[in-house]
């Protein structure tokens, strides 16, 4: 999807944290991951999992290693510059299911003017994979932003990725072991939630679209439908409660809700399997 609008109208910085690439890691179990450090006052980190190719392209550009012929992201940069555009910023704008959505903003290059000689005031933003968006941001030196709602749901304390701190705390038995316990609760809650498919995803997307298009009656209907589902779906209610507890740093409550959610999910799966078995023999 491509959106064109006057410069600055499409981006509300109050809804975003600025971020920077802290590190690019490759793990056998989790694959390649980019760690984004958020300027949220806590130095939280957001994990963005990427493919091997995108990871290699990013590491190559960040390390300024000389290459041969232009790779895909280098070609994209060269084409944009040839057309008179540059990347002005990128943003991780939404979390749909378990997938991050990103947008890349393009503006006319410095000194570029329209046909009538006036400076261009048009910005274009397009949908993109976060891995491609981050590769372009690095190549253009463009700022990176992360939606605050996404950060609230998916970011983790920076100590969760500091293996030296965790190992030292465990070895000394110091009070710092309380920090990893909170981190482990956060991780386990995230992993448990990832196994749940939110039945209100489509309604939420349609709600955002209805609000943007000022179809307020339709938005009200969709909001009522979401609240009705939330009231009747125990699993969804637990997911919302877990996310709220984590956001408020009520880790013990989050752990209790996680265990309740897991018990509910296992029981629901067993009931569905039993029903399928019964249907086969009928």
SEROMAR-926119 format. One record per residue (C-alpha): x, y, z. Coordinates in Angstrom, 1 decimal. Layout:
# SEROMAR-926119
+--------+--------+--------+
|     c1 |     c2 |     c3 |
+--------+--------+--------+
|      X |      Y |      Z |
...
+--------+--------+--------+
# end
This chain:
# SEROMAR-926119
+--------+--------+--------+
|     c1 |     c2 |     c3 |
+--------+--------+--------+
|    0.0 |    0.0 |    0.0 |
|    1.3 |    3.4 |   -1.0 |
|    0.1 |    6.6 |    0.7 |
|    1.0 |   10.1 |   -0.5 |
|    0.3 |   13.2 |    1.6 |
|    1.7 |   16.6 |    2.6 |
|    5.0 |   16.3 |    4.4 |
|    4.6 |   15.7 |    8.2 |
|    0.8 |   15.0 |    8.3 |
|    1.2 |   11.2 |    8.4 |
|    3.4 |   10.9 |   11.3 |
|    2.6 |   11.7 |   14.9 |
|    5.9 |   11.4 |   16.8 |
|    4.0 |   11.4 |   20.1 |
|    2.9 |    7.8 |   19.3 |
|    6.4 |    6.6 |   18.7 |
|    9.7 |    6.0 |   20.5 |
|   12.9 |    6.7 |   18.5 |
|   15.1 |    3.7 |   18.3 |
|   18.6 |    2.6 |   17.2 |
|   20.1 |   -0.7 |   16.2 |
|   21.9 |   -2.0 |   19.2 |
|   23.1 |   -5.3 |   17.8 |
|   22.6 |   -7.9 |   15.2 |
|   22.7 |  -11.5 |   16.6 |
|   22.6 |  -15.0 |   15.1 |
|   21.4 |  -17.7 |   17.4 |
|   21.0 |  -21.4 |   16.6 |
|   17.6 |  -21.7 |   18.2 |
|   16.0 |  -18.4 |   17.4 |
|   17.7 |  -17.5 |   14.1 |
|   18.9 |  -14.0 |   13.1 |
|   17.6 |  -11.2 |   15.3 |
|   18.1 |   -7.4 |   15.3 |
|   18.0 |   -5.7 |   18.7 |
|   16.5 |   -2.2 |   18.6 |
|   17.2 |   -0.1 |   21.6 |
|   14.2 |    2.1 |   22.4 |
|   14.5 |    5.7 |   23.7 |
|   11.7 |    5.1 |   26.2 |
|   13.5 |    6.1 |   29.4 |
|   14.3 |    2.5 |   30.2 |
|   16.6 |    1.5 |   27.3 |
|   14.2 |   -1.4 |   26.5 |
|   15.1 |   -3.7 |   23.6 |
|   12.8 |   -4.9 |   20.8 |
|   13.6 |   -8.1 |   19.0 |
|   13.1 |   -8.2 |   15.2 |
|   13.7 |  -11.6 |   13.7 |
|   15.0 |  -11.5 |   10.1 |
|   16.2 |  -13.8 |    7.4 |
|   19.8 |  -14.8 |    6.7 |
|   20.0 |  -12.6 |    3.6 |
|   18.6 |   -9.5 |    5.2 |
|   20.8 |  -10.0 |    8.3 |
|   23.9 |  -10.3 |    6.1 |
|   23.0 |   -7.2 |    4.1 |
|   22.6 |   -5.2 |    7.3 |
|   25.8 |   -6.4 |    8.9 |
|   27.7 |   -5.7 |    5.7 |
|   26.4 |   -2.1 |    5.6 |
|   27.0 |   -1.4 |    9.3 |
|   30.5 |   -2.7 |    9.2 |
|   31.2 |   -0.9 |    5.9 |
|   32.7 |   -4.0 |    4.4 |
|   33.6 |   -3.4 |    0.7 |
|   31.5 |   -5.5 |   -1.7 |
|   31.4 |   -6.3 |   -5.4 |
|   28.4 |   -5.5 |   -7.4 |
|   25.4 |   -3.8 |   -5.6 |
|   23.2 |   -6.1 |   -3.6 |
|   19.4 |   -5.8 |   -3.5 |
|   19.3 |   -3.1 |   -0.8 |
|   22.2 |   -1.2 |   -2.4 |
|   20.3 |   -1.3 |   -5.7 |
|   17.2 |    0.1 |   -4.0 |
|   19.2 |    3.0 |   -2.6 |
|   20.8 |    3.8 |   -5.9 |
|   17.5 |    3.7 |   -7.8 |
|   15.8 |    6.0 |   -5.2 |
|   18.6 |    8.5 |   -5.4 |
|   18.5 |    8.4 |   -9.2 |
|   14.8 |    9.2 |   -9.1 |
|   15.5 |   12.1 |   -6.7 |
|   14.1 |   10.5 |   -3.5 |
|   15.6 |    9.6 |   -0.2 |
|   14.4 |    7.7 |    2.9 |
|   13.4 |   10.2 |    5.5 |
|   12.5 |    7.8 |    8.3 |
|   11.2 |    4.3 |    8.8 |
|    8.8 |    3.1 |   11.5 |
|    7.6 |   -0.2 |   12.9 |
|    3.9 |    0.8 |   13.0 |
|    1.9 |   -2.2 |   14.0 |
|    1.8 |   -5.7 |   15.4 |
|   -0.8 |   -7.9 |   13.5 |
|   -1.0 |  -11.3 |   15.0 |
|    2.7 |  -12.1 |   15.6 |
|    4.0 |  -10.1 |   12.7 |
|    5.5 |   -6.6 |   12.8 |
|    4.4 |   -4.2 |   10.1 |
|    6.7 |   -1.3 |    9.0 |
|    6.4 |    1.7 |    6.8 |
|    9.2 |    3.5 |    4.9 |
|    8.9 |    7.2 |    4.3 |
|   10.4 |    8.8 |    1.2 |
|   10.9 |   12.5 |    0.5 |
|   12.3 |   14.4 |   -2.4 |
|   16.1 |   14.7 |   -2.2 |
|   17.7 |   17.8 |   -0.8 |
|   17.6 |   20.6 |   -3.3 |
|   15.1 |   18.8 |   -5.6 |
|   12.2 |   21.0 |   -6.8 |
|    8.9 |   20.5 |   -8.6 |
|    8.3 |   21.4 |  -12.2 |
|    7.2 |   24.9 |  -11.2 |
|   10.5 |   25.4 |   -9.3 |
|    9.0 |   25.2 |   -5.8 |
|   10.5 |   22.9 |   -3.2 |
|    8.7 |   19.5 |   -3.1 |
|    6.5 |   19.1 |    0.0 |
|    5.3 |   15.6 |   -0.7 |
|    6.2 |   12.5 |    1.3 |
|    5.3 |    9.0 |    0.3 |
|    5.2 |    6.1 |    2.7 |
|    4.8 |    2.5 |    1.7 |
|    4.3 |   -0.8 |    3.5 |
|    7.5 |   -2.9 |    4.0 |
|    9.0 |   -5.7 |    6.0 |
|   10.9 |   -4.4 |    9.0 |
|   14.1 |   -6.2 |    7.7 |
|   14.0 |   -4.2 |    4.4 |
|   13.0 |   -1.0 |    6.2 |
|   15.9 |   -1.2 |    8.6 |
|   18.3 |   -2.0 |    5.8 |
|   17.2 |    1.2 |    4.0 |
|   17.3 |    3.3 |    7.2 |
|   21.0 |    2.3 |    7.7 |
|   21.9 |    3.1 |    4.1 |
|   20.3 |    6.5 |    4.2 |
|   21.1 |    7.3 |    7.8 |
|   17.4 |    7.8 |    8.5 |
|   15.8 |    7.7 |   11.9 |
|   14.0 |    4.6 |   13.2 |
|   10.8 |    4.8 |   15.2 |
|    8.7 |    2.1 |   17.0 |
|    5.1 |    2.5 |   17.8 |
|    4.6 |    2.8 |   21.6 |
|    1.8 |    0.2 |   21.6 |
|    4.0 |   -2.3 |   19.9 |
|    6.8 |   -1.5 |   22.3 |
|    4.5 |   -2.0 |   25.3 |
|    3.6 |   -5.5 |   24.1 |
|    6.8 |   -6.8 |   22.7 |
|    9.9 |   -5.0 |   24.2 |
|   12.0 |   -6.5 |   27.0 |
|   14.3 |   -5.1 |   29.6 |
|   17.9 |   -4.7 |   28.3 |
|   19.2 |   -7.0 |   31.0 |
|   17.4 |   -9.9 |   29.3 |
|   20.0 |   -9.9 |   26.6 |
|   23.1 |   -9.2 |   28.9 |
|   24.4 |  -12.8 |   29.4 |
|   27.3 |  -11.5 |   31.5 |
|   24.9 |   -9.8 |   34.0 |
|   22.6 |  -12.9 |   34.3 |
|   25.6 |  -15.2 |   34.8 |
|   27.3 |  -13.0 |   37.3 |
|   24.1 |  -12.6 |   39.3 |
|   23.5 |  -16.3 |   39.4 |
|   27.1 |  -17.0 |   40.5 |
|   27.2 |  -14.5 |   43.3 |
|   23.6 |  -15.1 |   44.5 |
|   23.2 |  -11.4 |   44.7 |
|   19.9 |   -9.5 |   44.8 |
|   20.3 |   -8.9 |   41.1 |
|   18.8 |  -12.4 |   40.5 |
|   15.4 |  -10.8 |   41.1 |
|   15.8 |   -9.0 |   37.8 |
|   16.3 |  -12.1 |   35.6 |
|   13.2 |  -13.6 |   37.3 |
|   11.1 |  -10.7 |   36.1 |
|   12.8 |  -11.1 |   32.7 |
|   12.0 |  -14.8 |   32.6 |
|    8.4 |  -14.2 |   33.5 |
|    8.1 |  -11.7 |   30.7 |
|    9.7 |  -14.1 |   28.2 |
|    7.5 |  -17.0 |   29.2 |
|    4.4 |  -14.8 |   29.0 |
|    5.3 |  -13.6 |   25.5 |
|    6.0 |  -17.2 |   24.3 |
|    2.6 |  -18.4 |   25.7 |
|    0.7 |  -15.5 |   24.1 |
|    2.4 |  -16.2 |   20.7 |
|    0.5 |  -19.5 |   20.6 |
|   -2.9 |  -17.7 |   20.7 |
|   -4.7 |  -16.4 |   17.6 |
|   -6.6 |  -13.3 |   18.5 |
|  -10.2 |  -13.7 |   17.1 |
|  -10.6 |   -9.9 |   17.0 |
|   -7.7 |   -9.2 |   14.6 |
|   -9.8 |   -8.5 |   11.6 |
|  -12.3 |   -6.4 |   13.6 |
|   -9.5 |   -4.3 |   15.0 |
|   -8.0 |   -3.7 |   11.6 |
|  -11.4 |   -2.7 |   10.2 |
|  -12.0 |   -0.5 |   13.2 |
|   -8.8 |    1.4 |   12.5 |
|   -9.8 |    1.8 |    8.9 |
|  -13.3 |    3.0 |    9.8 |
|  -11.9 |    5.6 |   12.2 |
|   -9.4 |    6.8 |    9.6 |
|  -12.2 |    7.1 |    7.0 |
|  -14.5 |    8.8 |    9.6 |
|  -17.2 |    6.0 |    9.3 |
|  -18.0 |    6.4 |   13.0 |
|  -21.2 |    4.3 |   13.0 |
|  -19.3 |    1.4 |   11.6 |
|  -16.5 |    2.0 |   14.1 |
|  -18.9 |    2.0 |   17.0 |
|  -20.4 |   -1.3 |   15.7 |
|  -16.9 |   -2.9 |   15.4 |
|  -15.9 |   -1.6 |   18.9 |
|  -19.1 |   -3.2 |   20.4 |
|  -18.3 |   -6.5 |   18.6 |
|  -14.7 |   -6.5 |   20.0 |
|  -16.0 |   -5.8 |   23.5 |
|  -18.6 |   -8.6 |   23.1 |
|  -15.9 |  -11.1 |   22.1 |
|  -13.7 |  -10.0 |   24.9 |
|  -16.5 |  -10.6 |   27.4 |
|  -17.2 |  -14.0 |   26.1 |
|  -13.8 |  -15.3 |   25.2 |
|  -11.9 |  -16.3 |   28.4 |
|   -8.6 |  -16.9 |   26.5 |
|   -8.7 |  -13.4 |   25.0 |
|   -9.5 |  -11.8 |   28.4 |
|   -6.5 |  -13.6 |   29.9 |
|   -4.2 |  -12.4 |   27.1 |
|   -5.3 |   -8.8 |   27.6 |
|   -4.9 |   -9.2 |   31.4 |
|   -1.4 |  -10.7 |   31.0 |
|   -0.3 |   -7.8 |   28.7 |
|   -1.7 |   -5.2 |   31.1 |
|    0.1 |   -6.8 |   34.1 |
|    3.4 |   -6.9 |   32.2 |
|    3.0 |   -3.3 |   31.1 |
|    2.4 |   -2.3 |   34.8 |
|    5.4 |   -4.5 |   35.8 |
|    3.1 |   -6.7 |   38.0 |
|    5.2 |   -9.8 |   37.3 |
|    3.8 |  -12.1 |   39.9 |
|    0.3 |  -11.4 |   38.7 |
|    1.4 |  -11.9 |   35.1 |
|    2.9 |  -15.3 |   36.0 |
|   -0.3 |  -16.4 |   37.7 |
|   -2.4 |  -15.3 |   34.7 |
|    0.1 |  -17.0 |   32.3 |
|   -0.4 |  -20.3 |   34.2 |
|   -4.1 |  -19.9 |   34.1 |
|   -4.0 |  -19.1 |   30.4 |
|   -1.8 |  -22.2 |   29.7 |
|   -4.2 |  -24.4 |   31.7 |
|   -7.2 |  -23.0 |   29.8 |
|   -5.4 |  -23.5 |   26.4 |
|   -4.5 |  -27.1 |   27.1 |
|   -8.0 |  -28.0 |   28.3 |
|   -9.5 |  -26.3 |   25.2 |
|   -7.1 |  -28.2 |   22.9 |
|   -8.0 |  -31.5 |   24.6 |
|  -11.7 |  -30.8 |   24.2 |
|  -11.3 |  -30.0 |   20.5 |
|   -9.2 |  -33.2 |   19.9 |
|  -11.9 |  -35.2 |   21.7 |
|  -14.6 |  -33.7 |   19.6 |
|  -12.7 |  -34.5 |   16.4 |
|  -12.2 |  -38.1 |   17.5 |
|  -15.9 |  -38.4 |   18.3 |
|  -16.8 |  -37.0 |   14.9 |
|  -14.6 |  -39.6 |   13.2 |
|  -16.4 |  -42.5 |   14.8 |
|  -20.0 |  -41.2 |   14.3 |
+--------+--------+--------+
# end
